[in-house]
Amino acid sequence: MYKYMYAEAKVAGLFTIDSHREIIDKYSKEGWRLLLFLKVVDRIVRLKQLIWFIYDEDFN
Protein backbone atom coordinates (compact mmCIF):
# COMPACT_ATOMS: atom_id res chain seq x y z
CA MET A 1 0.00 0.00 0.00
CA TYR A 2 1.24 3.48 -0.84
CA LYS A 3 0.41 6.89 0.47
CA TYR A 4 0.79 9.98 -1.68
CA MET A 5 1.95 13.52 -1.01
CA TYR A 6 1.65 16.60 -3.19
CA ALA A 7 4.00 19.59 -3.06
CA GLU A 8 3.45 22.84 -4.92
CA ALA A 9 5.89 25.35 -6.41
CA LYS A 10 4.82 28.71 -7.77
CA VAL A 11 6.25 29.84 -11.10
CA ALA A 12 7.17 33.40 -12.05
CA GLY A 13 8.10 33.70 -15.71
CA LEU A 14 10.53 30.91 -16.60
CA PHE A 15 11.80 30.20 -13.09
CA THR A 16 10.19 28.75 -10.01
CA ILE A 17 9.98 31.00 -6.99
CA ASP A 18 10.47 27.92 -4.81
CA SER A 19 13.56 26.13 -6.06
CA HIS A 20 12.41 22.85 -7.57
CA ARG A 21 15.64 21.13 -6.58
CA GLU A 22 15.19 22.13 -2.94
CA ILE A 23 11.66 20.71 -2.96
CA ILE A 24 12.78 17.42 -4.54
CA ASP A 25 15.74 17.06 -2.13
CA LYS A 26 13.65 17.91 0.93
CA TYR A 27 11.05 15.20 0.36
CA SER A 28 13.55 12.62 -0.92
CA LYS A 29 15.45 12.89 2.37
CA GLU A 30 12.18 12.18 4.19
CA GLY A 31 11.77 8.91 2.24
CA TRP A 32 9.35 10.09 -0.44
CA ARG A 33 9.87 8.97 -4.04
CA LEU A 34 9.17 11.49 -6.82
CA LEU A 35 6.64 9.97 -9.23
CA LEU A 36 6.01 12.88 -11.58
CA PHE A 37 5.46 16.59 -11.79
CA LEU A 38 2.69 18.53 -13.50
CA LYS A 39 2.84 22.07 -14.79
CA VAL A 40 -0.51 23.80 -14.37
CA VAL A 41 -1.14 26.94 -16.44
CA ASP A 42 -4.09 29.28 -16.09
CA ARG A 43 -5.06 29.81 -19.74
CA ILE A 44 -6.79 33.11 -19.04
CA VAL A 45 -3.99 34.68 -17.01
CA ARG A 46 -0.80 33.07 -18.31
CA LEU A 47 1.28 34.53 -15.49
CA LYS A 48 -0.37 32.24 -12.96
CA GLN A 49 1.44 28.92 -13.13
CA LEU A 50 2.10 26.14 -10.65
CA ILE A 51 4.20 23.00 -10.67
CA TRP A 52 2.87 20.07 -8.65
CA PHE A 53 5.39 17.48 -7.46
CA ILE A 54 3.70 14.15 -6.70
CA TYR A 55 5.44 11.68 -4.38
CA ASP A 56 4.66 8.26 -3.00
CA GLU A 57 5.90 6.27 -0.03
CA ASP A 58 5.49 2.59 0.74
CA PHE A 59 4.16 2.31 4.28
CA ASN A 60 3.80 -1.47 4.64
All heavy atoms as a GROMACS GRO file, in nm:
protein
  523
    1MET      N    1   0.085  -0.117   0.000
    1MET     CA    2   0.000   0.000   0.000
    1MET      C    3   0.089   0.124   0.000
    1MET      O    4   0.192   0.127   0.066
    1MET     CB    5  -0.091  -0.004   0.122
    1MET     CG    6  -0.180   0.115   0.139
    1MET     SD    7  -0.311   0.134   0.020
    1MET     CE    8  -0.437   0.027   0.077
    2TYR      N    9   0.049   0.223  -0.074
    2TYR     CA   10   0.124   0.348  -0.084
    2TYR      C   11   0.041   0.464  -0.032
    2TYR      O   12  -0.081   0.462  -0.039
    2TYR     CB   13   0.160   0.378  -0.230
    2TYR     CG   14   0.264   0.286  -0.286
    2TYR    CD1   15   0.226   0.172  -0.356
    2TYR    CD2   16   0.398   0.312  -0.271
    2TYR    CE1   17   0.320   0.086  -0.409
    2TYR    CE2   18   0.493   0.227  -0.323
    2TYR     CZ   19   0.454   0.114  -0.392
    2TYR     OH   20   0.548   0.030  -0.443
    3LYS      N   21   0.108   0.564   0.019
    3LYS     CA   22   0.041   0.689   0.047
    3LYS      C   23   0.107   0.795  -0.041
    3LYS      O   24   0.223   0.781  -0.080
    3LYS     CB   25   0.047   0.727   0.194
    3LYS     CG   26   0.184   0.743   0.253
    3LYS     CD   27   0.172   0.776   0.402
    3LYS     CE   28   0.309   0.783   0.466
    3LYS     NZ   29   0.301   0.818   0.606
    4TYR      N   30   0.033   0.898  -0.074
    4TYR     CA   31   0.079   0.998  -0.168
    4TYR      C   32   0.085   1.136  -0.103
    4TYR      O   33   0.008   1.166  -0.013
    4TYR     CB   34  -0.013   1.002  -0.291
    4TYR     CG   35  -0.013   0.872  -0.365
    4TYR    CD1   36  -0.105   0.772  -0.335
    4TYR    CD2   37   0.082   0.846  -0.462
    4TYR    CE1   38  -0.103   0.651  -0.401
    4TYR    CE2   39   0.085   0.725  -0.530
    4TYR     CZ   40  -0.008   0.628  -0.498
    4TYR     OH   41  -0.005   0.508  -0.563
    5MET      N   42   0.177   1.218  -0.152
    5MET     CA   43   0.196   1.352  -0.101
    5MET      C   44   0.215   1.444  -0.221
    5MET      O   45   0.276   1.406  -0.320
    5MET     CB   46   0.318   1.356  -0.010
    5MET     CG   47   0.334   1.481   0.071
    5MET     SD   48   0.422   1.614  -0.010
    5MET     CE   49   0.576   1.538  -0.044
    6TYR      N   50   0.159   1.563  -0.211
    6TYR     CA   51   0.165   1.660  -0.319
    6TYR      C   52   0.232   1.787  -0.268
    6TYR      O   53   0.192   1.840  -0.165
    6TYR     CB   54   0.024   1.693  -0.370
    6TYR     CG   55  -0.054   1.569  -0.408
    6TYR    CD1   56  -0.131   1.502  -0.314
    6TYR    CD2   57  -0.046   1.517  -0.536
    6TYR    CE1   58  -0.200   1.387  -0.347
    6TYR    CE2   59  -0.115   1.402  -0.570
    6TYR     CZ   60  -0.192   1.338  -0.476
    6TYR     OH   61  -0.260   1.224  -0.509
    7ALA      N   62   0.333   1.834  -0.340
    7ALA     CA   63   0.400   1.959  -0.306
    7ALA      C   64   0.383   2.055  -0.422
    7ALA      O   65   0.379   2.014  -0.538
    7ALA     CB   66   0.549   1.934  -0.279
    8GLU      N   67   0.374   2.182  -0.392
    8GLU     CA   68   0.345   2.284  -0.492
    8GLU      C   69   0.458   2.386  -0.499
    8GLU      O   70   0.514   2.425  -0.398
    8GLU     CB   71   0.215   2.355  -0.453
    8GLU     CG   72   0.174   2.468  -0.541
    8GLU     CD   73   0.049   2.534  -0.488
    8GLU    OE1   74  -0.053   2.467  -0.471
    8GLU    OE2   75   0.057   2.655  -0.460
    9ALA      N   76   0.492   2.427  -0.621
    9ALA     CA   77   0.589   2.535  -0.641
    9ALA      C   78   0.526   2.638  -0.733
    9ALA      O   79   0.468   2.604  -0.835
    9ALA     CB   80   0.718   2.482  -0.703
   10LYS      N   81   0.535   2.764  -0.694
   10LYS     CA   82   0.482   2.871  -0.777
   10LYS      C   83   0.585   2.911  -0.882
   10LYS      O   84   0.704   2.907  -0.857
   10LYS     CB   85   0.445   2.991  -0.690
   10LYS     CG   86   0.329   2.962  -0.598
   10LYS     CD   87   0.303   3.080  -0.506
   10LYS     CE   88   0.185   3.058  -0.416
   10LYS     NZ   89   0.181   2.935  -0.344
   11VAL      N   90   0.537   2.949  -0.999
   11VAL     CA   91   0.625   2.984  -1.110
   11VAL      C   92   0.607   3.132  -1.143
   11VAL      O   93   0.495   3.181  -1.152
   11VAL     CB   94   0.592   2.899  -1.235
   11VAL    CG1   95   0.679   2.939  -1.351
   11VAL    CG2   96   0.607   2.752  -1.203
   12ALA      N   97   0.719   3.201  -1.161
   12ALA     CA   98   0.717   3.340  -1.205
   12ALA      C   99   0.801   3.349  -1.332
   12ALA      O  100   0.922   3.334  -1.327
   12ALA     CB  101   0.773   3.431  -1.097
   13GLY      N  102   0.738   3.367  -1.444
   13GLY     CA  103   0.810   3.370  -1.571
   13GLY      C  104   0.862   3.231  -1.603
   13GLY      O  105   0.788   3.135  -1.605
   14LEU      N  106   0.992   3.220  -1.625
   14LEU     CA  107   1.052   3.091  -1.660
   14LEU      C  108   1.108   3.016  -1.540
   14LEU      O  109   1.144   2.900  -1.552
   14LEU     CB  110   1.166   3.112  -1.761
   14LEU     CG  111   1.126   3.175  -1.895
   14LEU    CD1  112   1.250   3.199  -1.978
   14LEU    CD2  113   1.029   3.086  -1.970
   15PHE      N  114   1.115   3.080  -1.424
   15PHE     CA  115   1.180   3.020  -1.309
   15PHE      C  116   1.083   3.001  -1.195
   15PHE      O  117   0.992   3.081  -1.175
   15PHE     CB  118   1.297   3.108  -1.263
   15PHE     CG  119   1.398   3.130  -1.370
   15PHE    CD1  120   1.396   3.246  -1.445
   15PHE    CD2  121   1.492   3.034  -1.398
   15PHE    CE1  122   1.488   3.265  -1.546
   15PHE    CE2  123   1.584   3.053  -1.499
   15PHE     CZ  124   1.583   3.169  -1.574
   16THR      N  125   1.103   2.896  -1.118
   16THR     CA  126   1.019   2.875  -1.001
   16THR      C  127   1.064   2.966  -0.889
   16THR      O  128   1.182   2.991  -0.871
   16THR     CB  129   1.026   2.729  -0.952
   16THR    OG1  130   1.160   2.697  -0.919
   16THR    CG2  131   0.972   2.633  -1.054
   17ILE      N  132   0.967   3.019  -0.817
   17ILE     CA  133   0.998   3.100  -0.699
   17ILE      C  134   1.059   3.010  -0.592
   17ILE      O  135   1.159   3.040  -0.531
   17ILE     CB  136   0.872   3.171  -0.648
   17ILE    CG1  137   0.824   3.272  -0.752
   17ILE    CG2  138   0.898   3.239  -0.514
   17ILE    CD1  139   0.689   3.331  -0.725
   18ASP      N  140   0.994   2.895  -0.572
   18ASP     CA  141   1.047   2.792  -0.481
   18ASP      C  142   1.139   2.705  -0.566
   18ASP      O  143   1.097   2.653  -0.668
   18ASP     CB  144   0.934   2.707  -0.424
   18ASP     CG  145   0.826   2.789  -0.358
   18ASP    OD1  146   0.861   2.882  -0.286
   18ASP    OD2  147   0.708   2.758  -0.380
   19SER      N  148   1.263   2.692  -0.527
   19SER     CA  149   1.356   2.613  -0.606
   19SER      C  150   1.309   2.468  -0.615
   19SER      O  151   1.288   2.401  -0.515
   19SER     CB  152   1.495   2.617  -0.544
   19SER     OG  153   1.581   2.528  -0.611
   20HIS      N  154   1.290   2.421  -0.737
   20HIS     CA  155   1.241   2.285  -0.757
   20HIS      C  156   1.338   2.181  -0.702
   20HIS      O  157   1.298   2.079  -0.650
   20HIS     CB  158   1.210   2.260  -0.904
   20HIS     CG  159   1.329   2.267  -0.993
   20HIS    ND1  160   1.386   2.387  -1.030
   20HIS    CD2  161   1.402   2.169  -1.051
   20HIS    CE1  162   1.490   2.362  -1.108
   20HIS    NE2  163   1.502   2.232  -1.122
   21ARG      N  164   1.466   2.208  -0.710
   21ARG     CA  165   1.564   2.112  -0.658
   21ARG      C  166   1.556   2.102  -0.506
   21ARG      O  167   1.570   1.994  -0.449
   21ARG     CB  168   1.705   2.152  -0.701
   21ARG     CG  169   1.727   2.130  -0.848
   21ARG     CD  170   1.867   2.158  -0.888
   21ARG     NE  171   1.882   2.133  -1.030
   21ARG     CZ  172   1.961   2.200  -1.109
   21ARG    NH1  173   2.035   2.298  -1.060
   21ARG    NH2  174   1.969   2.171  -1.237
   22GLU      N  175   1.533   2.215  -0.440
   22GLU     CA  176   1.519   2.213  -0.294
   22GLU      C  177   1.396   2.132  -0.253
   22GLU      O  178   1.401   2.058  -0.155
   22GLU     CB  179   1.507   2.355  -0.240
   22GLU     CG  180   1.636   2.434  -0.249
   22GLU     CD  181   1.619   2.579  -0.207
   22GLU    OE1  182   1.510   2.616  -0.158
   22GLU    OE2  183   1.715   2.656  -0.224
   23ILE      N  184   1.287   2.147  -0.326
   23ILE     CA  185   1.166   2.071  -0.296
   23ILE      C  186   1.190   1.922  -0.315
   23ILE      O  187   1.156   1.840  -0.229
   23ILE     CB  188   1.049   2.119  -0.384
   23ILE    CG1  189   1.010   2.262  -0.347
   23ILE    CG2  190   0.929   2.026  -0.372
   23ILE    CD1  191   0.913   2.326  -0.442
   24ILE      N  192   1.251   1.884  -0.426
   24ILE     CA  193   1.278   1.743  -0.454
   24ILE      C  194   1.370   1.685  -0.347
   24ILE      O  195   1.344   1.576  -0.292
   24ILE     CB  196   1.338   1.725  -0.595
   24ILE    CG1  197   1.232   1.760  -0.700
   24ILE    CG2  198   1.390   1.582  -0.614
   24ILE    CD1  199   1.285   1.772  -0.839
   25ASP      N  200   1.479   1.755  -0.314
   25ASP     CA  201   1.574   1.706  -0.213
   25ASP      C  202   1.510   1.692  -0.076
   25ASP      O  203   1.533   1.594  -0.005
   25ASP     CB  204   1.695   1.798  -0.204
   25ASP     CG  205   1.784   1.791  -0.326
   25ASP    OD1  206   1.771   1.694  -0.404
   25ASP    OD2  207   1.867   1.882  -0.344
   26LYS      N  208   1.429   1.791  -0.039
   26LYS     CA  209   1.365   1.791   0.093
   26LYS      C  210   1.281   1.664   0.114
   26LYS      O  211   1.295   1.595   0.214
   26LYS     CB  212   1.277   1.914   0.109
   26LYS     CG  213   1.198   1.916   0.237
   26LYS     CD  214   1.104   2.035   0.242
   26LYS     CE  215   1.015   2.025   0.365
   26LYS     NZ  216   0.915   2.131   0.368
   27TYR      N  217   1.195   1.634   0.019
   27TYR     CA  218   1.105   1.520   0.036
   27TYR      C  219   1.175   1.386   0.011
   27TYR      O  220   1.138   1.285   0.070
   27TYR     CB  221   0.981   1.536  -0.049
   27TYR     CG  222   0.896   1.651   0.000
   27TYR    CD1  223   0.890   1.771  -0.069
   27TYR    CD2  224   0.828   1.642   0.121
   27TYR    CE1  225   0.815   1.877  -0.022
   27TYR    CE2  226   0.754   1.748   0.170
   27TYR     CZ  227   0.747   1.865   0.098
   27TYR     OH  228   0.675   1.971   0.146
   28SER      N  229   1.278   1.385  -0.072
   28SER     CA  230   1.355   1.262  -0.092
   28SER      C  231   1.425   1.220   0.036
   28SER      O  232   1.432   1.102   0.070
   28SER     CB  233   1.457   1.280  -0.204
   28SER     OG  234   1.392   1.298  -0.326
   29LYS      N  235   1.478   1.318   0.111
   29LYS     CA  236   1.545   1.289   0.237
   29LYS      C  237   1.448   1.233   0.341
   29LYS      O  238   1.488   1.160   0.431
   29LYS     CB  239   1.613   1.414   0.292
   29LYS     CG  240   1.735   1.454   0.215
   29LYS     CD  241   1.795   1.582   0.267
   29LYS     CE  242   1.912   1.626   0.181
   29LYS     NZ  243   1.965   1.756   0.221
   30GLU      N  244   1.320   1.268   0.327
   30GLU     CA  245   1.218   1.218   0.419
   30GLU      C  246   1.163   1.081   0.377
   30GLU      O  247   1.074   1.028   0.441
   30GLU     CB  248   1.102   1.318   0.427
   30GLU     CG  249   1.140   1.450   0.489
   30GLU     CD  250   1.027   1.550   0.490
   30GLU    OE1  251   0.912   1.513   0.460
   30GLU    OE2  252   1.053   1.668   0.522
   31GLY      N  253   1.217   1.024   0.268
   31GLY     CA  254   1.177   0.891   0.224
   31GLY      C  255   1.072   0.888   0.114
   31GLY      O  256   1.028   0.781   0.073
   32TRP      N  257   1.032   1.004   0.064
   32TRP     CA  258   0.935   1.009  -0.044
   32TRP      C  259   1.004   0.987  -0.178
   32TRP      O  260   1.118   1.028  -0.198
   32TRP     CB  261   0.865   1.145  -0.047
   32TRP     CG  262   0.780   1.168   0.073
   32TRP    CD1  263   0.814   1.236   0.186
   32TRP    CD2  264   0.646   1.124   0.092
   32TRP    NE1  265   0.711   1.236   0.274
   32TRP    CE2  266   0.605   1.169   0.220
   32TRP    CE3  267   0.556   1.051   0.015
   32TRP    CZ2  268   0.479   1.142   0.270
   32TRP    CZ3  269   0.430   1.026   0.065
   32TRP    CH2  270   0.392   1.070   0.192
   33ARG      N  271   0.934   0.923  -0.270
   33ARG     CA  272   0.988   0.897  -0.404
   33ARG      C  273   0.910   0.983  -0.504
   33ARG      O  274   0.786   0.977  -0.509
   33ARG     CB  275   0.971   0.749  -0.439
   33ARG     CG  276   1.022   0.713  -0.576
   33ARG     CD  277   1.004   0.567  -0.602
   33ARG     NE  278   0.862   0.533  -0.603
   33ARG     CZ  279   0.809   0.433  -0.672
   33ARG    NH1  280   0.887   0.354  -0.742
   33ARG    NH2  281   0.680   0.410  -0.668
   34LEU      N  282   0.981   1.063  -0.583
   34LEU     CA  283   0.917   1.149  -0.682
   34LEU      C  284   0.860   1.063  -0.795
   34LEU      O  285   0.932   0.987  -0.859
   34LEU     CB  286   1.017   1.250  -0.738
   34LEU     CG  287   0.964   1.345  -0.845
   34LEU    CD1  288   0.855   1.436  -0.789
   34LEU    CD2  289   1.078   1.427  -0.903
   35LEU      N  290   0.729   1.071  -0.816
   35LEU     CA  291   0.664   0.997  -0.923
   35LEU      C  292   0.660   1.079  -1.052
   35LEU      O  293   0.695   1.030  -1.158
   35LEU     CB  294   0.520   0.961  -0.885
   35LEU     CG  295   0.503   0.857  -0.777
   35LEU    CD1  296   0.355   0.839  -0.747
   35LEU    CD2  297   0.563   0.725  -0.821
   36LEU      N  298   0.612   1.202  -1.041
   36LEU     CA  299   0.601   1.288  -1.158
   36LEU      C  300   0.576   1.430  -1.114
   36LEU      O  301   0.555   1.457  -0.997
   36LEU     CB  302   0.488   1.242  -1.251
   36LEU     CG  303   0.346   1.238  -1.193
   36LEU    CD1  304   0.268   1.358  -1.239
   36LEU    CD2  305   0.276   1.112  -1.241
   37PHE      N  306   0.584   1.521  -1.208
   37PHE     CA  307   0.546   1.659  -1.180
   37PHE      C  308   0.456   1.708  -1.291
   37PHE      O  309   0.464   1.663  -1.405
   37PHE     CB  310   0.668   1.750  -1.160
   37PHE     CG  311   0.752   1.769  -1.283
   37PHE    CD1  312   0.728   1.875  -1.368
   37PHE    CD2  313   0.854   1.681  -1.312
   37PHE    CE1  314   0.805   1.892  -1.481
   37PHE    CE2  315   0.932   1.698  -1.425
   37PHE     CZ  316   0.908   1.804  -1.510
   38LEU      N  317   0.365   1.798  -1.256
   38LEU     CA  318   0.269   1.853  -1.350
   38LEU      C  319   0.281   2.005  -1.351
   38LEU      O  320   0.282   2.067  -1.245
   38LEU     CB  321   0.126   1.816  -1.310
   38LEU     CG  322   0.092   1.669  -1.303
   38LEU    CD1  323  -0.045   1.651  -1.240
   38LEU    CD2  324   0.096   1.607  -1.442
   39LYS      N  325   0.286   2.062  -1.468
   39LYS     CA  326   0.285   2.207  -1.479
   39LYS      C  327   0.141   2.250  -1.509
   39LYS      O  328   0.081   2.204  -1.606
   39LYS     CB  329   0.377   2.254  -1.591
   39LYS     CG  330   0.386   2.403  -1.602
   39LYS     CD  331   0.488   2.443  -1.706
   39LYS     CE  332   0.495   2.594  -1.715
   39LYS     NZ  333   0.590   2.637  -1.817
   40VAL      N  334   0.087   2.335  -1.424
   40VAL     CA  335  -0.051   2.380  -1.437
   40VAL      C  336  -0.047   2.527  -1.479
   40VAL      O  337   0.013   2.609  -1.411
   40VAL     CB  338  -0.126   2.365  -1.304
   40VAL    CG1  339  -0.270   2.411  -1.318
   40VAL    CG2  340  -0.119   2.221  -1.255
   41VAL      N  341  -0.113   2.558  -1.591
   41VAL     CA  342  -0.114   2.694  -1.644
   41VAL      C  343  -0.257   2.744  -1.649
   41VAL      O  344  -0.346   2.676  -1.699
   41VAL     CB  345  -0.053   2.699  -1.786
   41VAL    CG1  346  -0.058   2.840  -1.842
   41VAL    CG2  347   0.088   2.644  -1.787
   42ASP      N  348  -0.279   2.863  -1.596
   42ASP     CA  349  -0.408   2.928  -1.608
   42ASP      C  350  -0.414   2.988  -1.749
   42ASP      O  351  -0.338   3.078  -1.782
   42ASP     CB  352  -0.422   3.037  -1.502
   42ASP     CG  353  -0.560   3.102  -1.502
   42ASP    OD1  354  -0.627   3.100  -1.607
   42ASP    OD2  355  -0.600   3.153  -1.397
   43ARG      N  356  -0.502   2.937  -1.834
   43ARG     CA  357  -0.507   2.981  -1.974
   43ARG      C  358  -0.557   3.124  -1.991
   43ARG      O  359  -0.530   3.188  -2.091
   43ARG     CB  360  -0.592   2.885  -2.056
   43ARG     CG  361  -0.530   2.748  -2.065
   43ARG     CD  362  -0.606   2.662  -2.164
   43ARG     NE  363  -0.556   2.528  -2.164
   43ARG     CZ  364  -0.454   2.487  -2.238
   43ARG    NH1  365  -0.391   2.572  -2.315
   43ARG    NH2  366  -0.415   2.361  -2.234
   44ILE      N  367  -0.629   3.174  -1.895
   44ILE     CA  368  -0.679   3.311  -1.904
   44ILE      C  369  -0.569   3.410  -1.863
   44ILE      O  370  -0.542   3.507  -1.932
   44ILE     CB  371  -0.805   3.329  -1.818
   44ILE    CG1  372  -0.916   3.240  -1.872
   44ILE    CG2  373  -0.848   3.475  -1.816
   44ILE    CD1  374  -1.037   3.230  -1.783
   45VAL      N  375  -0.507   3.383  -1.751
   45VAL     CA  376  -0.399   3.468  -1.701
   45VAL      C  377  -0.272   3.384  -1.705
   45VAL      O  378  -0.242   3.312  -1.613
   45VAL     CB  379  -0.427   3.516  -1.556
   45VAL    CG1  380  -0.315   3.608  -1.508
   45VAL    CG2  381  -0.561   3.583  -1.546
   46ARG      N  382  -0.196   3.394  -1.811
   46ARG     CA  383  -0.080   3.308  -1.831
   46ARG      C  384   0.030   3.326  -1.727
   46ARG      O  385   0.120   3.246  -1.718
   46ARG     CB  386  -0.023   3.326  -1.971
   46ARG     CG  387  -0.118   3.279  -2.076
   46ARG     CD  388  -0.044   3.235  -2.197
   46ARG     NE  389  -0.137   3.181  -2.293
   46ARG     CZ  390  -0.146   3.053  -2.320
   46ARG    NH1  391  -0.069   2.968  -2.260
   46ARG    NH2  392  -0.232   3.010  -2.408
   47LEU      N  393   0.024   3.432  -1.651
   47LEU     CA  394   0.128   3.453  -1.549
   47LEU      C  395   0.110   3.362  -1.429
   47LEU      O  396   0.203   3.339  -1.354
   47LEU     CB  397   0.126   3.599  -1.503
   47LEU     CG  398   0.159   3.701  -1.611
   47LEU    CD1  399   0.146   3.841  -1.554
   47LEU    CD2  400   0.298   3.679  -1.667
   48LYS      N  401  -0.011   3.310  -1.411
   48LYS     CA  402  -0.037   3.224  -1.296
   48LYS      C  403  -0.007   3.079  -1.335
   48LYS      O  404  -0.079   3.017  -1.411
   48LYS     CB  405  -0.183   3.236  -1.253
   48LYS     CG  406  -0.217   3.156  -1.132
   48LYS     CD  407  -0.362   3.174  -1.093
   48LYS     CE  408  -0.396   3.091  -0.972
   48LYS     NZ  409  -0.538   3.101  -0.938
   49GLN      N  410   0.102   3.028  -1.283
   49GLN     CA  411   0.144   2.892  -1.313
   49GLN      C  412   0.189   2.823  -1.184
   49GLN      O  413   0.243   2.887  -1.095
   49GLN     CB  414   0.259   2.889  -1.413
   49GLN     CG  415   0.225   2.950  -1.546
   49GLN     CD  416   0.342   2.946  -1.640
   49GLN    OE1  417   0.435   2.868  -1.623
   49GLN    NE2  418   0.340   3.030  -1.740
   50LEU      N  419   0.166   2.695  -1.178
   50LEU     CA  420   0.210   2.614  -1.065
   50LEU      C  421   0.277   2.488  -1.117
   50LEU      O  422   0.247   2.442  -1.227
   50LEU     CB  423   0.091   2.571  -0.979
   50LEU     CG  424   0.007   2.679  -0.914
   50LEU    CD1  425  -0.116   2.616  -0.850
   50LEU    CD2  426   0.087   2.754  -0.811
   51ILE      N  427   0.365   2.433  -1.039
   51ILE     CA  428   0.420   2.300  -1.067
   51ILE      C  429   0.386   2.214  -0.947
   51ILE      O  430   0.416   2.249  -0.833
   51ILE     CB  431   0.572   2.303  -1.088
   51ILE    CG1  432   0.606   2.388  -1.211
   51ILE    CG2  433   0.627   2.162  -1.103
   51ILE    CD1  434   0.754   2.404  -1.235
   52TRP      N  435   0.319   2.104  -0.971
   52TRP     CA  436   0.287   2.007  -0.864
   52TRP      C  437   0.387   1.893  -0.871
   52TRP      O  438   0.407   1.833  -0.976
   52TRP     CB  439   0.146   1.951  -0.885
   52TRP     CG  440   0.039   2.046  -0.846
   52TRP    CD1  441  -0.028   2.130  -0.930
   52TRP    CD2  442  -0.013   2.068  -0.716
   52TRP    NE1  443  -0.119   2.203  -0.858
   52TRP    CE2  444  -0.112   2.167  -0.727
   52TRP    CE3  445   0.014   2.014  -0.591
   52TRP    CZ2  446  -0.184   2.212  -0.618
   52TRP    CZ3  447  -0.057   2.058  -0.484
   52TRP    CH2  448  -0.156   2.156  -0.497
   53PHE      N  449   0.451   1.864  -0.760
   53PHE     CA  450   0.539   1.748  -0.746
   53PHE      C  451   0.460   1.641  -0.673
   53PHE      O  452   0.406   1.666  -0.565
   53PHE     CB  453   0.664   1.784  -0.666
   53PHE     CG  454   0.750   1.887  -0.734
   53PHE    CD1  455   0.734   2.022  -0.706
   53PHE    CD2  456   0.845   1.849  -0.826
   53PHE    CE1  457   0.812   2.117  -0.768
   53PHE    CE2  458   0.924   1.944  -0.889
   53PHE     CZ  459   0.908   2.078  -0.859
   54ILE      N  460   0.450   1.522  -0.730
   54ILE     CA  461   0.370   1.415  -0.670
   54ILE      C  462   0.465   1.303  -0.626
   54ILE      O  463   0.545   1.254  -0.706
   54ILE     CB  464   0.266   1.363  -0.770
   54ILE    CG1  465   0.176   1.482  -0.813
   54ILE    CG2  466   0.184   1.249  -0.709
   54ILE    CD1  467   0.085   1.452  -0.929
   55TYR      N  468   0.455   1.267  -0.499
   55TYR     CA  469   0.544   1.168  -0.438
   55TYR      C  470   0.463   1.051  -0.384
   55TYR      O  471   0.346   1.066  -0.353
   55TYR     CB  472   0.618   1.229  -0.319
   55TYR     CG  473   0.711   1.342  -0.352
   55TYR    CD1  474   0.665   1.472  -0.361
   55TYR    CD2  475   0.846   1.318  -0.373
   55TYR    CE1  476   0.751   1.576  -0.390
   55TYR    CE2  477   0.933   1.421  -0.403
   55TYR     CZ  478   0.885   1.550  -0.411
   55TYR     OH  479   0.969   1.654  -0.440
   56ASP      N  480   0.529   0.937  -0.372
   56ASP     CA  481   0.466   0.826  -0.300
   56ASP      C  482   0.565   0.768  -0.200
   56ASP      O  483   0.684   0.796  -0.203
   56ASP     CB  484   0.414   0.718  -0.395
   56ASP     CG  485   0.521   0.629  -0.456
   56ASP    OD1  486   0.642   0.659  -0.441
   56ASP    OD2  487   0.485   0.531  -0.520
   57GLU      N  488   0.509   0.691  -0.107
   57GLU     CA  489   0.590   0.627  -0.003
   57GLU      C  490   0.523   0.496   0.032
   57GLU      O  491   0.402   0.491   0.053
   57GLU     CB  492   0.598   0.718   0.119
   57GLU     CG  493   0.680   0.661   0.232
   57GLU     CD  494   0.684   0.757   0.350
   57GLU    OE1  495   0.578   0.799   0.398
   57GLU    OE2  496   0.796   0.789   0.393
   58ASP      N  497   0.600   0.389   0.035
   58ASP     CA  498   0.549   0.259   0.074
   58ASP      C  499   0.544   0.253   0.226
   58ASP      O  500   0.644   0.272   0.293
   58ASP     CB  501   0.639   0.148   0.020
   58ASP     CG  502   0.582   0.010   0.041
   58ASP    OD1  503   0.472  -0.002   0.094
   58ASP    OD2  504   0.651  -0.086   0.003
   59PHE      N  505   0.426   0.233   0.282
   59PHE     CA  506   0.416   0.231   0.428
   59PHE      C  507   0.375   0.095   0.484
   59PHE      O  508   0.325   0.086   0.593
   59PHE     CB  509   0.325   0.343   0.480
   59PHE     CG  510   0.181   0.332   0.444
   59PHE    CD1  511   0.090   0.269   0.527
   59PHE    CD2  512   0.135   0.387   0.326
   59PHE    CE1  513  -0.044   0.261   0.493
   59PHE    CE2  514   0.000   0.380   0.292
   59PHE     CZ  515  -0.087   0.316   0.375
   60ASN      N  516   0.405  -0.011   0.412
   60ASN     CA  517   0.380  -0.147   0.464
   60ASN      C  518   0.488  -0.188   0.562
   60ASN      O  519   0.597  -0.152   0.562
   60ASN     CB  520   0.375  -0.249   0.351
   60ASN     CG  521   0.242  -0.240   0.278
   60ASN    OD1  522   0.140  -0.207   0.337
   60ASN    ND2  523   0.245  -0.266   0.150
   0.00000   0.00000   0.00000
